[in-house]
């Protein structure tokens, strides 16, 4: 479906629902925008994050989730989250959906690694969402945001990217198990691996050419090549939405057990600081940072995000979070929740494309994972490399996540090492209490794990 066609469909849908009413509600004039600009911004952001519709079911299915159930839950949870943001945090042009990195942690860490069922994992997502919701309503929100050192945040983000990369390498076949060196180069003569590699290169090239929706375009084009050449199976395009297999199936009993404390903390930590970082980035682009350095209405945006996480867990998908891809819509003029409304409509339209989702070869999906990994790793340039006490724990987080195949291990090792360095360098009194609390919890998790 072309950009212009999506634009036309969404414009017609939104106009039929009362253009004048929306104009009055979102106050376009105050924000120096208009209906057409907001719709264009919404479509732009939707195209940059639509890949989650295909990748989220693929990743969670590896952890034992039902592909079709997750596909429907992804579309509905993303749409609902965008609508909440549109009408509650109406000055934020944000797209929300199940987050990358968190879904991989749930599938490969919580389910496969720890042996938990999807219901138990969803219970942990729900509890983490409730914790996020409570903190979003209290002064703890600002305290936590300001307590975690920038280098640790960046190192953890890069580590999540490398974790996604190793999963992408395995799915594509770029790596293979080896009894001596543990991992080695895979069969690079495999046609499907070459097709996935081509998809990855195309995404980079399209980004360089400033083509919006480069990830989804790369996935669809190279999947089509696989179908035409007989390397992949084509299952169709449109059908009725699959049933919501995991609706209200969360297991709170298991989620509240001692063994899941580390999981809940990791889910909360990633979602909370990823949201804070995303909103800060979007606020800078949208001009929402005041002269006092404070971000306007950030409390409403974070509350929308936390409520969406709870709703997503109830529907049967991993943690819903704000997407940094929202900056794509902001750059073309999106300034209000109308942009979020359009993004949500886009996700609703995706409900009917489940056959297409099941037709995508895993090697091509892997290309998107590896590409997204590069986006996560880019920010390491902002780590304080001239200060070993800051850079060391950040690098430890980066390398521990892929090598231990666990995001939670990477976070724990980073905080424990950071705290130990501060003690040994006599900086105990200059370090936030939050560091000591998280480090202590991390040590406990290692001892009881």
Order of alpha helices (4+ residues) and beta strands (2+ residues): alpha-alpha-alpha-alpha-alpha-beta-alpha-alpha-alpha-beta-beta-alpha-alpha-alpha-alpha-alpha-beta-alpha-alpha-alpha-alpha-alpha-alpha-alpha
